[in-house]
Amino acid sequence: VEHYAVDSTGRTRQQQFLANTDITAKAHAQIARVIKDVGKLALAQINHSGAKIMDGAVFKMDDYRCLSPSGIGVGKLWEQISATPEKLSVTEIKKIIDNFSSAAKRIAYIAGYDGIVIHAAHGYLVGQFMSPLTNMRIDAYGGSYYRRMRFLYDIVDAVRKSVPDKVIAVRLGAADTMPNAPSQALLGQQVALGDLQLLLVGVARELYH
């Protein structure tokens, strides 16, 4: 099931599913039940959109902030608005990692899904950290390839601890493209994900679309 935002700042559009409270998780239990009742494995994606905004109406929400690794917008909407994404502090990064963990637990044990897919493709926040086109940080979460990957590593570790008996998967992007920038082929570099011992890895399209 496509993607649940781990908190209110993680939505790419107003109508996006949320996994930030037990109440919202209970409301979606019926979806998991329908899938499982026909003998299929029910997996739900969890996500934070970061600076990838599909609907400018999110800026009208009272609790919304557009958060990003380096203050770089992703997606065509930024060509039409004057706003700029905020750069995340390390404290805020840690909070989002905790939110992924909490969202996974709700989706697995309250909504009843069999597993979790961490969405790291399509230019959303995890992919923004991984890409040298959108991550210009010089701290523990930016710079070298492994530091850019750290956000994803930390999320996977946190999710695994919160749902140790569930399927954990990652959805990756094969390459990154941004206007007036060279394409960044990421799939070959992401072999390092094997260290995470994931059961399932999916591959999707590029960063900017």
N, C-alpha and C positions, 0 to 999 in steps of 0.2 A: 504494500500500500504506500503510495507516494505521500510526500514527506511531511512529517510532523515537525513544527518548529519547537526547539527545546525551551524557548522562552519568548516573551512578547516582543523583544527587540529582534528576534531571529526570523520574523516573517518577511517574505518577499512580496506578499500581497495580503490585504485585509482578510480575505476569505480562507487563508491557509489554516489547516488543522494545527492545533496546539497540543503539546504534551507537557504543559507546565504545572498542571494541578491534577490531583486525584479525580476531581469532578470531570475534567475533560477526558481523562483516560477511561473512566466508567462509561461516558457517553459513546465511546467508540468500540466498546467491547462487542457490540453486535456485529461489527464488520469482521472482526477476527473470527467470531463464531460461525458466520456464514461461510467463510473460506474453509475452516476446519471441518465443518459439517459435511463437506463434499470430499473429504479425505486429502486435502491439500495442506501444505506447510504454509502457515501465515507469518509473513515477515513484514515489518514496518520500517520505513526509512525515518531516521531522525536527522535533523538538519538545523543549521543556523545560516541565514542568507548572507549575513555580513553586508557588504556593499553592493550586492547583486539585487537590484530592486526591479520588479516587474510591473508594479502599480504604484504610481506616485501618491495614491491615497493613503499609503502607510504613514506619510509624514503628518497626517492630520490626527493620528491616534495619540491619545494623551500620554501613553507610556512608551512611545517609540523613540529609539535613537538608532541612527545608522552607524554601525560599528565596523571597523576594518583593521587589517594589520598595519597599513601605512597611509590611510586617508586617500586611497585611490578607488574611484568608482568603477564598477563593472556593469556593462550592459548599455543598451542604447538610450535608456531613459536619461542618463546623465548628460546627454547632448541637449536635452530640452529643459533642464532645470539649473538653478544657480547654487544649489546646496552642495556641501562637501561632506563626505563621510568623516566620522571621528576616528582617530587612531586609538586603538586599544592600549591600555596600560597592562602591565604584567598581572596586576591584581585582577583586572577585569577578565583577562585571558583565563586565569585560574577559575574564576567564577563560571565562565561559560563551559569549561571542562566539567565542573561539578554539575552544571545543568544538563549536559549530555548524559552523565551518569544517572541523575535523577529521572530524566525523561525515559531512559532505557528501562529503568526499574518499573516505572508506571506502565509503560507500554507492554512489558512482558508479564507482569504479575497482576495488574489491575485490568488492563484491556484484554489480556490473555493471548497475546501474540507468541508464536513459537521462537521468534528471533528478531534481531535488530540489524538493520543496514545503516551504517554510518555514511551519510551522503558527502562525498569528497569530490564531486564532479560539477559540471555546469556552471563553474564560476562562483559557487557559494563559498562561505567563509573558510571551510577547511581547505578547499582548493586555492583560495586566495593566499593562505599561508604557504602552501606548497609551491606556488608559482613565483619565479623571480620577476615577473612582470608586475605583480601586485604586492609583493613582500619586499620592502626596502629596509626592513629593520636591521639593527646592528646588535641586538641583544640575544638572549638564549633562544628566541623564536625566529631568528632571521639570519641571513648571511649565507652560510654554507648550505649545501643540499640537506644534510642531516638536521641542521637547526631549523630549516624551513619545514621539515617533516615532523618536528617535535610535537607540534600541536596535535597532529593526527595520532602520533604514538601515544601521547598522554591521554587522548580521548579513548583510544582502544583499551589501554590499560584500565582506565576508570570504569568503562562500560563492562569490561570482562569481570571486574571485581563486583559490580552491582548485579550482574545477571550471569553467574558462573555456569549455570546449567542450560543456557540458551544458545542458539546459533548466533554468531556474530559475523557480519560481513561488512565489506567496504565497497562503495561504488566510486570508481576512479575516472578521471578524464584522461584520454589518450594523448592529447596535446593542447597547448594553450595558444590562443590567438587574440590579439588586441589590435585596434586600428593603428596603423603606422608603426607597428612593432614586429620584429621577426617572430615566427612561430617557434614555440618552445615544445619540443617533443619530450613528454614526461614518462611515457609508459616504460621505456627501457630503464630509466632511472629507478622506477618504483619496484624493481626486483627486491629492494631492501624490505619491502613489506612482508616478504617471506619470513622474516625474523619475528613477525607478530603471530605466526601460526594461525592464520585465519582459515576458516573452513571454506569461505566463498569470497571471491573478488569479482566484481562486475566492472565493465569498461564502458564509458559513455563518451560523448563528444566533447568539443572544446570549451574553453573558458568563456569566450565572448560570442554570444549568439542572440 
